[in-house]
Amino acid sequence: MDVSTTTWALTIVGLCALIAVDFFIGGRKPHEVSIKEAGIWTIVWVVLAILFGIGLYAAGEGRAASEFAAGYITEKSLSVDNLFVFVLIMAKFAVPTIYQQRVLMIGVLIALVMRAIFIAAGAALISAFSWVFFIFGGFLIWTAWKLVREARAEAAGHEEEAYEENRLLKTVERRFPSTSQYHGTKLFVVENGKRLMTPMLIVMLAIGSTDLLFALDSIPAIFGLTQDPYIVFTANAFALMGLRQLYFLIGGLLKRLVHLSYGLSIILGFIGVKLVLHALHEQGVHVPEISTPVSLAVICGVLVVTTITSLRASRKLLREEEQAAPRD
């Protein structure tokens, strides 16, 4: 897809305008986000993504539209898995409910900027070195296996869910003085003549830096579906921008998606194989390539099956717990 500088500029301006509208309407004043509010905004962001895909198709870019759909669905499903960690971060830093949406908004904006840098670097590598697809593919297959192992360990009760601060966050906390008290949405306060960071800034950095780590597998995954930087960026942007509302909408349902890690591992493994096949094809080896419609069908199919089996398994587990509970 040939995208002009003007189109890039208009797209970025449009996305910034949408973010501004989201902030001034829903996120400017700290408050507890209701299920109704989160549901409405989630629908708005999904509809905007659908309209963007329809716009690509109407502009005669049918292939780009299908690649955007596959990329958006993949990034959205991976972002749902990220919400598990966001819940742990909020709990660790004891973020008051009324401030959680502000934390998520700034954290997601940090993640979006950092992902844009990752996408630009990835696109430059791919255009210069076709063998990079081997690295991306192998990394995704390894990540898929790692997800399966972690899911099995959690199911067996061998691992306890806990958030551990990354090296960047530990360095910031060690080098810059901070206070343990929240002061509204302020990022810095002055106490006894000293300028101190508040926990609000620290938790924002935690969300942003954690998502940056998640980008290490999500960016190669979407490059396995499309090599168009414009589609990669817009799919990531639309998937991330609705993440804040999705957090409040399905936060209580996350534990019911017990098979999500298995589903994501299948998707990442599938895309990893697709990348390896594409890399072999680029090297002149005659191997079958997986088309975008097939990729889209596989991704959607896996997510549907994973959701159904997760809900069934969680209901079964709930019934077993109720039966095992002592009766009055």
N, C-alpha and C positions, 0 to 999 in steps of 0.2 A: 504494500500500500504506500503510494507516494504522498507524503504529508508535507505541506508547505510550512514555512516558518510562521505565516499568518495563522494557519489552522492550529498549530501548536500554541501560539500566543492566545488565540481566542478560547481554546480548550482550557488552558491554565487560568485565564481570567474568569471563565464560566465556573470552574471548580471553586475558585476562591470566593466567587459571589455566593455559591451554594453554601459554602462553609460559613460565610458571614451571616447569611439568613438563618442557618441552623443555630448559630451562636446567639444572635440577637433575639430570636423568637423562643428558643428552647433552653439555651444554656447560659444566658447572661446573668440571670438571678439564681443564686444557689437555692435548690429546693429538692425535695425527695421526688424522684421520677416515678409516676404511677405506671401501672401496666398499660392503661389506655394510652397515655402519652407516648410511651416507648413503642407500643404497637403501631400507632399512627405514623410516627417518624420512620419506623422500620419499613412500613409499606411505601412511604414516600421515596425512600432511598432505593428500594427495589424497583419501583415503577420508573424512577429516573434512569436506572441502569438499563431497564428494558427499552425505554424510549431511545436511549443512546444507541443500543444495538439495532433497533428498528431504523434509526437515522442512518446508520452505516449501510444497512441493506437498501434503503431507499436511494442512497447516493450511488448505488451500483456496486457496492463493495460487499457482495454476498459472502465471500470467503472471510473477509475481515470481521463481518458480523458473527459468523459461526465461531471464529477463533476467539472473539471477545466473549461470547456466551460461555464457551468452554473454560476460558481463563477466569472469568468472573465467578463461575460456580465453583471452580477449584479453589480460588483464593478465598471465597466466602466460607467454604467448608473448612479450610485450614485455619481461618480466623476464628471459627467457632471453637476449635481445639485450643486456640490461644486464650480464650475466655477462662478456661480452667485456671490458668496461671494468674490471670488478672484478679480472679476471686481470691486467690491465696495472697497476692500482693496487698490487696485492700485489707484483708484480715491482719496481715503481719504489721502493717503500719497503722492499724486501727483508724482508718479514714472515716470520718463522720459521713453518714448517708447523704446529707445535703451537699457535700463537697465532691462526692464520687464522680458525678458527671463532668465537673470541671477538670478533674484529674484525667479522666479518660479522654476528654476533648484535646487537651494540650499534649497528652502522651501520644495520641493517634496522629496529631499534626507533626510531632517530632519524627514519628515512624514514617510518615508519608514523605517527608523531605529526605530522610536517610534512604528510603527505598528508591526514590528517584535517582539518587547518586549510584546506588547499586545497579539499577536498571541501565543507566548510561554506561557504567563500567562493563556490565555483562554484554551489552550490545556491541561495544567496541571490541571486546575479546572475540566474540563470535564472528564479527565481520573480518577480523584479522587472522584468526586461527580456527579452522573448522574442527580440529581435534579436541577443542574445548568441550564439545558435545559428549565425548567419552567421559570426561571428568564429571560433568553435570549428571550424566546418566548413572555412572557408578555411584556417585554421592547419593542420589535419590534412592537407588536400590539398597544401599547401606542404611539410609535413614528409615526406609520402610521396614527392614529387618529389626532395627533398633526400636521402632515403635511397637512391633509385635512383642519383643522381649519385655519392654517396659509394661505393656498391657498385661502380659501373663504374670509378671511379678506383682503388679497391683492386685490382680484378681486373686492371686494366692496369698495376699496379705503380707508379702515380703518387704514392701516398700510403703512408707508412710508419706502422705502428701505433705510437702512443706516447701516453702519458697526460700531459696538461698540466694543472697545478694551476689550479683556478678562482680567481677574485678573492678570494672569502671565505677560502679556505685560505691564500693568499699573505698576506692581511692578518693572519690569526691568527699565522702563522709569523714575520711581521715584528715584530709588537707584543709577543709573549710569548716569553720565552727558552725554549729547548728543548735537549735533549740528543740526540745521534745514536745513543745506545746503548739497546737494549731492556732493560728491567728486569722481566722476567716480564710479568704483566698489569697492572702498575702504570701509572697514567695520569700521575702526578706523582712526582718524586723531589727530594730536597734534596741539593745538592752545593755544598760550600764556603759553606754558609749561604744559598744561593739555591734557590728553588723553581722547578723546571724541568719543562716538559712532556716526556713521552717520545714516541717515534715511534708508540707504541700509540694515544695519544689523537689524534695527527695523522691517522693512517690511518683511524681510526674516523670522524673528521670528513670525510675525503675520501670515504669510502663513502656517508655520509649525505647530504652536500651534492651529490654526483654524482647520487644517486637523486632528489634534489629536482629537478634539471634534467630528468631523465627523466620526472618527473611532469607536466611542462608539456605533453607530448603524450599520456601515458597517461590522465590525468584527463579531458581533453576527449573522448578516444576512448570511454571507458566512459559518459560522459554522452550520447554519441551512441546508446548501446544502451538506457539507462534513465535517467530523470530522478529516480529514487527515491534519496535520499541514503543510506538504510539499505542498499540493495542495492549502491550504489557503494562504500560503506565496507567492507562485509563481503567483497565480491569482492576488493578491494584487500588487505584484511587476510589472507585465506587465500592469495592469490597471493604475498604478500611473506613470510609466515611460513615457508613451505617453501623459500625461496630459498637459505638457508644450506646445507641438505643437497643441494640441486640443484647448487650450485656444485661440491661435491666429487664428485658422482655423474657429471656430464657435462662437468666441466672439461676433460678430455682430448679430448672429442669435439666441443668447440665449433668447432674449425677445420674440421671435416667438414661443418658446416651452412653451406656456401658460398652457398646461395641464400636464407638466412634473411632478409636485408635486403630482398630483392625481395618475399618473401612478406609481410613486415610492411608494406612500402610499399603493397601491394595492399589489405591489411586497413585500414590507416589511410585510404587514398584512398576506399575503399568507405564507411567510416563517415563520412568527411568529406562525401561526396555525400549520404548519408542525413541528416546534420545539416542540410545546406542545403535539402533537400526538406522536412524537418520545419519549418524556419524559414519557408519559403515558405507551407507549410500554415497555420502560426500567423498569418501575415499575411493570410490569406483567399484565397490563390492555390490554385486547384484543381490539385494535382499528386499523383501517386501517392506513397504512403508505403511504406517497406520495413518489413515486419513483423519481429518478433523471431525467429520460427522461420527465416525466410529469412536473416537476419543470422547466426544460429548455424550454419546449413548452409554459408554462404559462408566464414565464418571457419574452420570445421573442414576444409572442402574445400581451402582454400588452404594450411593448415598441413600436411595430409597430402601434397599434391602437392609442396610445398616440401621437405619432409623426404625424400621419395623421390628427387626430382631432385638434391638436395644429396648424398645418399649415393652415388648413381650417379656424379655428377661427381667427387666426391672419390676414389672407387675408380679412376676412369679416370685422374685426375691422378697417383695413387699408382703405377699401372702404368707410366705414361709416365716417371715419375722413376726407377723401377727399371730400365727399359729403357735410359734415358740414362746411368745410373750406370756408371762404368768397371768392367769385370769383371777379377777376378784371374786 
